[in-house]
Amino acid sequence: MQCSVCQWIYDPAKGEPMQDVAPGTPWSEVPDNFLCPECSLGKDVFDELASEAK
């Protein structure tokens, strides 16, 4: 998933340790209160990457 505002990419293999999201956490299990670590906006501004599309 990629932030549509600042282009930061959530990598499930890495998670987001600063927000207690463990490595291996799929986007669907990331808490709804997650904020982009670059621009501090919520999950609603994230878009699926082309490589993630099914």
PQR file of N, CA, C, O and H, with PARSE charges and radii, in Angstrom:
ATOM      1  N   MET A   1       0.850  -1.183   0.000 -0.4000 1.5000
ATOM      2  CA  MET A   1       0.000   0.000   0.000 -0.0000 2.0000
ATOM      3  C   MET A   1       0.887   1.236   0.000  0.5500 1.7000
ATOM      4  O   MET A   1       1.958   1.255   0.607 -0.5500 1.4000
ATOM      5  N   GLN A   2       0.417   2.267  -0.695 -0.4000 1.5000
ATOM      6  CA  GLN A   2       1.205   3.492  -0.819 -0.0000 2.0000
ATOM      7  C   GLN A   2       0.362   4.698  -0.439  0.5500 1.7000
ATOM      8  O   GLN A   2      -0.798   4.809  -0.835 -0.5500 1.4000
ATOM      9  H   GLN A   2      -0.453   2.251  -1.188  0.4000 1.0000
ATOM     10  N   CYS A   3       0.955   5.596   0.329 -0.4000 1.5000
ATOM     11  CA  CYS A   3       0.278   6.835   0.700 -0.0000 2.0000
ATOM     12  C   CYS A   3       0.109   7.687  -0.558  0.5500 1.7000
ATOM     13  O   CYS A   3       1.078   7.959  -1.267 -0.5500 1.4000
ATOM     14  H   CYS A   3       1.898   5.506   0.650  0.4000 1.0000
ATOM     15  N   SER A   4      -1.124   8.103  -0.827 -0.4000 1.5000
ATOM     16  CA  SER A   4      -1.393   8.897  -2.028 -0.0000 2.0000
ATOM     17  C   SER A   4      -0.936  10.348  -1.871  0.5500 1.7000
ATOM     18  O   SER A   4      -0.890  11.093  -2.850 -0.5500 1.4000
ATOM     19  H   SER A   4      -1.911   7.882  -0.251  0.4000 1.0000
ATOM     20  N   VAL A   5      -0.599  10.749  -0.651 -0.4000 1.5000
ATOM     21  CA  VAL A   5      -0.176  12.127  -0.403 -0.0000 2.0000
ATOM     22  C   VAL A   5       1.340  12.273  -0.519  0.5500 1.7000
ATOM     23  O   VAL A   5       1.829  13.137  -1.247 -0.5500 1.4000
ATOM     24  H   VAL A   5      -0.636  10.145   0.144  0.4000 1.0000
ATOM     25  N   CYS A   6       2.091  11.417   0.207 -0.4000 1.5000
ATOM     26  CA  CYS A   6       3.552  11.578   0.233 -0.0000 2.0000
ATOM     27  C   CYS A   6       4.309  10.444  -0.456  0.5500 1.7000
ATOM     28  O   CYS A   6       5.532  10.489  -0.582 -0.5500 1.4000
ATOM     29  H   CYS A   6       1.694  10.715   0.799  0.4000 1.0000
ATOM     30  N   GLN A   7       3.562   9.418  -0.904 -0.4000 1.5000
ATOM     31  CA  GLN A   7       4.134   8.275  -1.630 -0.0000 2.0000
ATOM     32  C   GLN A   7       4.894   7.280  -0.762  0.5500 1.7000
ATOM     33  O   GLN A   7       5.570   6.405  -1.302 -0.5500 1.4000
ATOM     34  H   GLN A   7       2.568   9.382  -0.802  0.4000 1.0000
ATOM     35  N   TRP A   8       4.808   7.380   0.566 -0.4000 1.5000
ATOM     36  CA  TRP A   8       5.442   6.399   1.441 -0.0000 2.0000
ATOM     37  C   TRP A   8       4.789   5.045   1.208  0.5500 1.7000
ATOM     38  O   TRP A   8       3.571   4.963   1.043 -0.5500 1.4000
ATOM     39  H   TRP A   8       4.258   8.091   1.005  0.4000 1.0000
ATOM     40  N   ILE A   9       5.581   3.994   1.192 -0.4000 1.5000
ATOM     41  CA  ILE A   9       5.070   2.653   0.912 -0.0000 2.0000
ATOM     42  C   ILE A   9       5.118   1.796   2.172  0.5500 1.7000
ATOM     43  O   ILE A   9       6.154   1.679   2.827 -0.5500 1.4000
ATOM     44  H   ILE A   9       6.570   4.061   1.326  0.4000 1.0000
ATOM     45  N   TYR A  10       3.967   1.198   2.496 -0.4000 1.5000
ATOM     46  CA  TYR A  10       3.908   0.242   3.600 -0.0000 2.0000
ATOM     47  C   TYR A  10       4.388  -1.106   3.082  0.5500 1.7000
ATOM     48  O   TYR A  10       3.823  -1.652   2.134 -0.5500 1.4000
ATOM     49  H   TYR A  10       3.125   1.293   1.965  0.4000 1.0000
ATOM     50  N   ASP A  11       5.422  -1.635   3.702 -0.4000 1.5000
ATOM     51  CA  ASP A  11       5.977  -2.936   3.343 -0.0000 2.0000
ATOM     52  C   ASP A  11       5.598  -3.930   4.431  0.5500 1.7000
ATOM     53  O   ASP A  11       6.115  -3.848   5.545 -0.5500 1.4000
ATOM     54  H   ASP A  11       5.881  -1.191   4.472  0.4000 1.0000
ATOM     55  N   PRO A  12       4.694  -4.879   4.126 -0.5600 1.5000
ATOM     56  CA  PRO A  12       4.273  -5.826   5.152  0.2800 2.0000
ATOM     57  C   PRO A  12       5.427  -6.637   5.730  0.5500 1.7000
ATOM     58  O   PRO A  12       5.360  -7.059   6.884 -0.5500 1.4000
ATOM     59  N   ALA A  13       6.468  -6.861   4.964 -0.4000 1.5000
ATOM     60  CA  ALA A  13       7.616  -7.632   5.459 -0.0000 2.0000
ATOM     61  C   ALA A  13       8.334  -6.885   6.581  0.5500 1.7000
ATOM     62  O   ALA A  13       8.938  -7.504   7.457 -0.5500 1.4000
ATOM     63  H   ALA A  13       6.523  -6.519   4.026  0.4000 1.0000
ATOM     64  N   LYS A  14       8.267  -5.558   6.550 -0.4000 1.5000
ATOM     65  CA  LYS A  14       8.934  -4.734   7.564 -0.0000 2.0000
ATOM     66  C   LYS A  14       7.992  -4.277   8.669  0.5500 1.7000
ATOM     67  O   LYS A  14       8.427  -4.051   9.798 -0.5500 1.4000
ATOM     68  H   LYS A  14       7.776  -5.056   5.839  0.4000 1.0000
ATOM     69  N   GLY A  15       6.699  -4.138   8.354 -0.4000 1.5000
ATOM     70  CA  GLY A  15       5.757  -3.589   9.326 -0.0000 2.0000
ATOM     71  C   GLY A  15       6.072  -2.123   9.582  0.5500 1.7000
ATOM     72  O   GLY A  15       6.656  -1.449   8.734 -0.5500 1.4000
ATOM     73  H   GLY A  15       6.345  -4.322   7.437  0.4000 1.0000
ATOM     74  N   GLU A  16       5.690  -1.642  10.735 -0.4000 1.5000
ATOM     75  CA  GLU A  16       5.979  -0.258  11.140 -0.0000 2.0000
ATOM     76  C   GLU A  16       6.184  -0.260  12.644  0.5500 1.7000
ATOM     77  O   GLU A  16       5.250  -0.014  13.407 -0.5500 1.4000
ATOM     78  H   GLU A  16       5.216  -2.190  11.424  0.4000 1.0000
ATOM     79  N   PRO A  17       7.440  -0.545  13.078 -0.5600 1.5000
ATOM     80  CA  PRO A  17       7.722  -0.716  14.507  0.2800 2.0000
ATOM     81  C   PRO A  17       7.364   0.487  15.379  0.5500 1.7000
ATOM     82  O   PRO A  17       7.020   0.312  16.548 -0.5500 1.4000
ATOM     83  N   MET A  18       7.438   1.688  14.844 -0.4000 1.5000
ATOM     84  CA  MET A  18       7.126   2.871  15.652 -0.0000 2.0000
ATOM     85  C   MET A  18       5.644   2.923  16.045  0.5500 1.7000
ATOM     86  O   MET A  18       5.265   3.651  16.963 -0.5500 1.4000
ATOM     87  H   MET A  18       7.718   1.831  13.895  0.4000 1.0000
ATOM     88  N   GLN A  19       4.811   2.145  15.341 -0.4000 1.5000
ATOM     89  CA  GLN A  19       3.380   2.107  15.661 -0.0000 2.0000
ATOM     90  C   GLN A  19       2.946   0.699  16.090  0.5500 1.7000
ATOM     91  O   GLN A  19       1.767   0.351  16.030 -0.5500 1.4000
ATOM     92  H   GLN A  19       5.119   1.554  14.595  0.4000 1.0000
ATOM     93  N   ASP A  20       3.921  -0.094  16.521 -0.4000 1.5000
ATOM     94  CA  ASP A  20       3.656  -1.452  17.004 -0.0000 2.0000
ATOM     95  C   ASP A  20       2.996  -2.352  15.970  0.5500 1.7000
ATOM     96  O   ASP A  20       2.193  -3.218  16.317 -0.5500 1.4000
ATOM     97  H   ASP A  20       4.879   0.189  16.569  0.4000 1.0000
ATOM     98  N   VAL A  21       3.337  -2.147  14.685 -0.4000 1.5000
ATOM     99  CA  VAL A  21       2.874  -3.044  13.630 -0.0000 2.0000
ATOM    100  C   VAL A  21       4.043  -3.982  13.325  0.5500 1.7000
ATOM    101  O   VAL A  21       5.067  -3.571  12.779 -0.5500 1.4000
ATOM    102  H   VAL A  21       3.990  -1.443  14.403  0.4000 1.0000
ATOM    103  N   ALA A  22       3.866  -5.232  13.686 -0.4000 1.5000
ATOM    104  CA  ALA A  22       4.949  -6.213  13.578 -0.0000 2.0000
ATOM    105  C   ALA A  22       5.265  -6.571  12.130  0.5500 1.7000
ATOM    106  O   ALA A  22       4.383  -6.528  11.272 -0.5500 1.4000
ATOM    107  H   ALA A  22       3.035  -5.567  14.129  0.4000 1.0000
ATOM    108  N   PRO A  23       6.521  -6.926  11.855 -0.5600 1.5000
ATOM    109  CA  PRO A  23       6.859  -7.441  10.528  0.2800 2.0000
ATOM    110  C   PRO A  23       5.963  -8.639  10.205  0.5500 1.7000
ATOM    111  O   PRO A  23       5.655  -9.456  11.074 -0.5500 1.4000
ATOM    112  N   GLY A  24       5.557  -8.724   8.948 -0.4000 1.5000
ATOM    113  CA  GLY A  24       4.682  -9.812   8.513 -0.0000 2.0000
ATOM    114  C   GLY A  24       3.198  -9.492   8.642  0.5500 1.7000
ATOM    115  O   GLY A  24       2.356 -10.349   8.376 -0.5500 1.4000
ATOM    116  H   GLY A  24       5.807  -8.061   8.242  0.4000 1.0000
ATOM    117  N   THR A  25       2.867  -8.256   9.052 -0.4000 1.5000
ATOM    118  CA  THR A  25       1.463  -7.871   9.217 -0.0000 2.0000
ATOM    119  C   THR A  25       0.878  -7.408   7.887  0.5500 1.7000
ATOM    120  O   THR A  25       1.330  -6.402   7.339 -0.5500 1.4000
ATOM    121  H   THR A  25       3.551  -7.560   9.268  0.4000 1.0000
ATOM    122  N   PRO A  26      -0.123  -8.123   7.352 -0.5600 1.5000
ATOM    123  CA  PRO A  26      -0.752  -7.670   6.109  0.2800 2.0000
ATOM    124  C   PRO A  26      -1.535  -6.381   6.348  0.5500 1.7000
ATOM    125  O   PRO A  26      -1.961  -6.107   7.470 -0.5500 1.4000
ATOM    126  N   TRP A  27      -1.722  -5.602   5.304 -0.4000 1.5000
ATOM    127  CA  TRP A  27      -2.414  -4.312   5.406 -0.0000 2.0000
ATOM    128  C   TRP A  27      -3.791  -4.474   6.038  0.5500 1.7000
ATOM    129  O   TRP A  27      -4.226  -3.614   6.804 -0.5500 1.4000
ATOM    130  H   TRP A  27      -1.376  -5.824   4.392  0.4000 1.0000
ATOM    131  N   SER A  28      -4.473  -5.556   5.729 -0.4000 1.5000
ATOM    132  CA  SER A  28      -5.820  -5.767   6.264 -0.0000 2.0000
ATOM    133  C   SER A  28      -5.831  -5.893   7.788  0.5500 1.7000
ATOM    134  O   SER A  28      -6.875  -5.715   8.414 -0.5500 1.4000
ATOM    135  H   SER A  28      -4.120  -6.255   5.107  0.4000 1.0000
ATOM    136  N   GLU A  29      -4.688  -6.196   8.382 -0.4000 1.5000
ATOM    137  CA  GLU A  29      -4.597  -6.334   9.835 -0.0000 2.0000
ATOM    138  C   GLU A  29      -3.924  -5.142  10.516  0.5500 1.7000
ATOM    139  O   GLU A  29      -3.781  -5.123  11.739 -0.5500 1.4000
ATOM    140  H   GLU A  29      -3.840  -6.340   7.873  0.4000 1.0000
ATOM    141  N   VAL A  30      -3.514  -4.150   9.729 -0.4000 1.5000
ATOM    142  CA  VAL A  30      -2.942  -2.932  10.312 -0.0000 2.0000
ATOM    143  C   VAL A  30      -4.091  -2.176  10.991  0.5500 1.7000
ATOM    144  O   VAL A  30      -5.152  -2.015  10.388 -0.5500 1.4000
ATOM    145  H   VAL A  30      -3.630  -4.165   8.736  0.4000 1.0000
ATOM    146  N   PRO A  31      -3.903  -1.711  12.229 -0.5600 1.5000
ATOM    147  CA  PRO A  31      -4.985  -1.033  12.959  0.2800 2.0000
ATOM    148  C   PRO A  31      -5.544   0.172  12.198  0.5500 1.7000
ATOM    149  O   PRO A  31      -4.826   0.847  11.461 -0.5500 1.4000
ATOM    150  N   ASP A  32      -6.831   0.422  12.393 -0.4000 1.5000
ATOM    151  CA  ASP A  32      -7.494   1.535  11.718 -0.0000 2.0000
ATOM    152  C   ASP A  32      -6.943   2.892  12.149  0.5500 1.7000
ATOM    153  O   ASP A  32      -7.113   3.882  11.439 -0.5500 1.4000
ATOM    154  H   ASP A  32      -7.414  -0.127  12.992  0.4000 1.0000
ATOM    155  N   ASN A  33      -6.283   2.944  13.311 -0.4000 1.5000
ATOM    156  CA  ASN A  33      -5.733   4.217  13.779 -0.0000 2.0000
ATOM    157  C   ASN A  33      -4.297   4.445  13.280  0.5500 1.7000
ATOM    158  O   ASN A  33      -3.621   5.369  13.732 -0.5500 1.4000
ATOM    159  H   ASN A  33      -6.145   2.140  13.888  0.4000 1.0000
ATOM    160  N   PHE A  34      -3.840   3.606  12.353 -0.4000 1.5000
ATOM    161  CA  PHE A  34      -2.499   3.744  11.766 -0.0000 2.0000
ATOM    162  C   PHE A  34      -2.384   5.092  11.059  0.5500 1.7000
ATOM    163  O   PHE A  34      -3.306   5.528  10.371 -0.5500 1.4000
ATOM    164  H   PHE A  34      -4.389   2.855  11.986  0.4000 1.0000
ATOM    165  N   LEU A  35      -1.238   5.742  11.241 -0.4000 1.5000
ATOM    166  CA  LEU A  35      -0.959   7.008  10.557 -0.0000 2.0000
ATOM    167  C   LEU A  35       0.302   6.851   9.728  0.5500 1.7000
ATOM    168  O   LEU A  35       1.258   6.209  10.161 -0.5500 1.4000
ATOM    169  H   LEU A  35      -0.488   5.388  11.801  0.4000 1.0000
ATOM    170  N   CYS A  36       0.307   7.430   8.550 -0.4000 1.5000
ATOM    171  CA  CYS A  36       1.489   7.410   7.699 -0.0000 2.0000
ATOM    172  C   CYS A  36       2.658   8.023   8.480  0.5500 1.7000
ATOM    173  O   CYS A  36       2.529   9.129   9.007 -0.5500 1.4000
ATOM    174  H   CYS A  36      -0.470   7.952   8.199  0.4000 1.0000
ATOM    175  N   PRO A  37       3.788   7.325   8.560 -0.5600 1.5000
ATOM    176  CA  PRO A  37       4.913   7.860   9.329  0.2800 2.0000
ATOM    177  C   PRO A  37       5.559   9.092   8.698  0.5500 1.7000
ATOM    178  O   PRO A  37       6.332   9.787   9.359 -0.5500 1.4000
ATOM    179  N   GLU A  38       5.260   9.367   7.450 -0.4000 1.5000
ATOM    180  CA  GLU A  38       5.841  10.543   6.790 -0.0000 2.0000
ATOM    181  C   GLU A  38       4.943  11.780   6.876  0.5500 1.7000
ATOM    182  O   GLU A  38       5.421  12.879   7.158 -0.5500 1.4000
ATOM    183  H   GLU A  38       4.632   8.803   6.914  0.4000 1.0000
ATOM    184  N   CYS A  39       3.639  11.599   6.631 -0.4000 1.5000
ATOM    185  CA  CYS A  39       2.758  12.779   6.576 -0.0000 2.0000
ATOM    186  C   CYS A  39       1.651  12.764   7.630  0.5500 1.7000
ATOM    187  O   CYS A  39       0.860  13.704   7.707 -0.5500 1.4000
ATOM    188  H   CYS A  39       3.251  10.706   6.402  0.4000 1.0000
ATOM    189  N   SER A  40       1.588  11.717   8.435 -0.4000 1.5000
ATOM    190  CA  SER A  40       0.647  11.606   9.561 -0.0000 2.0000
ATOM    191  C   SER A  40      -0.824  11.547   9.165  0.5500 1.7000
ATOM    192  O   SER A  40      -1.690  11.884   9.972 -0.5500 1.4000
ATOM    193  H   SER A  40       2.230  10.953   8.373  0.4000 1.0000
ATOM    194  N   LEU A  41      -1.120  11.127   7.944 -0.4000 1.5000
ATOM    195  CA  LEU A  41      -2.510  10.954   7.550 -0.0000 2.0000
ATOM    196  C   LEU A  41      -2.901   9.497   7.743  0.5500 1.7000
ATOM    197  O   LEU A  41      -2.037   8.628   7.862 -0.5500 1.4000
ATOM    198  H   LEU A  41      -0.417  10.853   7.288  0.4000 1.0000
ATOM    199  N   GLY A  42      -4.213   9.226   7.772 -0.4000 1.5000
ATOM    200  CA  GLY A  42      -4.716   7.903   8.100 -0.0000 2.0000
ATOM    201  C   GLY A  42      -4.736   6.909   6.945  0.5500 1.7000
ATOM    202  O   GLY A  42      -4.343   7.219   5.820 -0.5500 1.4000
ATOM    203  H   GLY A  42      -4.915   9.932   7.675  0.4000 1.0000
ATOM    204  N   LYS A  43      -5.208   5.704   7.262 -0.4000 1.5000
ATOM    205  CA  LYS A  43      -5.244   4.607   6.295 -0.0000 2.0000
ATOM    206  C   LYS A  43      -6.080   4.939   5.061  0.5500 1.7000
ATOM    207  O   LYS A  43      -5.863   4.356   3.999 -0.5500 1.4000
ATOM    208  H   LYS A  43      -5.527   5.452   8.176  0.4000 1.0000
ATOM    209  N   ASP A  44      -7.025   5.859   5.184 -0.4000 1.5000
ATOM    210  CA  ASP A  44      -7.918   6.166   4.064 -0.0000 2.0000
ATOM    211  C   ASP A  44      -7.211   6.839   2.893  0.5500 1.7000
ATOM    212  O   ASP A  44      -7.776   6.907   1.802 -0.5500 1.4000
ATOM    213  H   ASP A  44      -7.201   6.332   6.047  0.4000 1.0000
ATOM    214  N   VAL A  45      -5.990   7.339   3.089 -0.4000 1.5000
ATOM    215  CA  VAL A  45      -5.268   7.966   1.970 -0.0000 2.0000
ATOM    216  C   VAL A  45      -4.318   6.982   1.277  0.5500 1.7000
ATOM    217  O   VAL A  45      -3.582   7.371   0.370 -0.5500 1.4000
ATOM    218  H   VAL A  45      -5.531   7.283   3.976  0.4000 1.0000
ATOM    219  N   PHE A  46      -4.329   5.722   1.693 -0.4000 1.5000
ATOM    220  CA  PHE A  46      -3.457   4.719   1.089 -0.0000 2.0000
ATOM    221  C   PHE A  46      -4.156   4.031  -0.075  0.5500 1.7000
ATOM    222  O   PHE A  46      -5.346   3.719  -0.013 -0.5500 1.4000
ATOM    223  H   PHE A  46      -4.927   5.406   2.430  0.4000 1.0000
ATOM    224  N   ASP A  47      -3.397   3.804  -1.130 -0.4000 1.5000
ATOM    225  CA  ASP A  47      -3.887   3.120  -2.320 -0.0000 2.0000
ATOM    226  C   ASP A  47      -3.076   1.859  -2.560  0.5500 1.7000
ATOM    227  O   ASP A  47      -1.910   1.767  -2.176 -0.5500 1.4000
ATOM    228  H   ASP A  47      -2.431   4.058  -1.181  0.4000 1.0000
ATOM    229  N   GLU A  48      -3.705   0.904  -3.194 -0.4000 1.5000
ATOM    230  CA  GLU A  48      -3.028  -0.340  -3.541 -0.0000 2.0000
ATOM    231  C   GLU A  48      -1.995  -0.069  -4.634  0.5500 1.7000
ATOM    232  O   GLU A  48      -2.265   0.649  -5.597 -0.5500 1.4000
ATOM    233  H   GLU A  48      -4.652   0.979  -3.506  0.4000 1.0000
ATOM    234  N   LEU A  49      -0.820  -0.649  -4.472 -0.4000 1.5000
ATOM    235  CA  LEU A  49       0.212  -0.550  -5.507 -0.0000 2.0000
ATOM    236  C   LEU A  49      -0.170  -1.454  -6.674  0.5500 1.7000
ATOM    237  O   LEU A  49      -0.856  -2.457  -6.478 -0.5500 1.4000
ATOM    238  H   LEU A  49      -0.601  -1.232  -3.690  0.4000 1.0000
ATOM    239  N   ALA A  50       0.260  -1.115  -7.871 -0.4000 1.5000
ATOM    240  CA  ALA A  50      -0.035  -1.942  -9.041 -0.0000 2.0000
ATOM    241  C   ALA A  50       0.463  -3.372  -8.834  0.5500 1.7000
ATOM    242  O   ALA A  50      -0.183  -4.326  -9.269 -0.5500 1.4000
ATOM    243  H   ALA A  50       0.817  -0.300  -8.030  0.4000 1.0000
ATOM    244  N   SER A  51       1.603  -3.518  -8.175 -0.4000 1.5000
ATOM    245  CA  SER A  51       2.168  -4.852  -7.939 -0.0000 2.0000
ATOM    246  C   SER A  51       1.353  -5.657  -6.937  0.5500 1.7000
ATOM    247  O   SER A  51       1.510  -6.875  -6.850 -0.5500 1.4000
ATOM    248  H   SER A  51       2.127  -2.743  -7.821  0.4000 1.0000
ATOM    249  N   GLU A  52       0.474  -4.986  -6.172 -0.4000 1.5000
ATOM    250  CA  GLU A  52      -0.367  -5.665  -5.188 -0.0000 2.0000
ATOM    251  C   GLU A  52      -1.738  -6.028  -5.755  0.5500 1.7000
ATOM    252  O   GLU A  52      -2.451  -6.856  -5.190 -0.5500 1.4000
ATOM    253  H   GLU A  52       0.346  -3.997  -6.243  0.4000 1.0000
ATOM    254  N   ALA A  53      -2.098  -5.406  -6.869 -0.4000 1.5000
ATOM    255  CA  ALA A  53      -3.427  -5.630  -7.455 -0.0000 2.0000
ATOM    256  C   ALA A  53      -3.583  -7.087  -7.863  0.5500 1.7000
ATOM    257  O   ALA A  53      -2.647  -7.728  -8.339 -0.5500 1.4000
ATOM    258  H   ALA A  53      -1.518  -4.733  -7.328  0.4000 1.0000
ATOM    259  N   LYS A  54      -4.786  -7.582  -7.662 -0.4000 1.5000
ATOM    260  CA  LYS A  54      -5.048  -8.990  -7.995 -0.0000 2.0000
ATOM    261  C   LYS A  54      -5.978  -9.096  -9.162  0.5500 1.7000
ATOM    262  O   LYS A  54      -6.314 -10.202  -9.586 -0.5500 1.4000
ATOM    263  H   LYS A  54      -5.546  -7.061  -7.275  0.4000 1.0000
TER
END
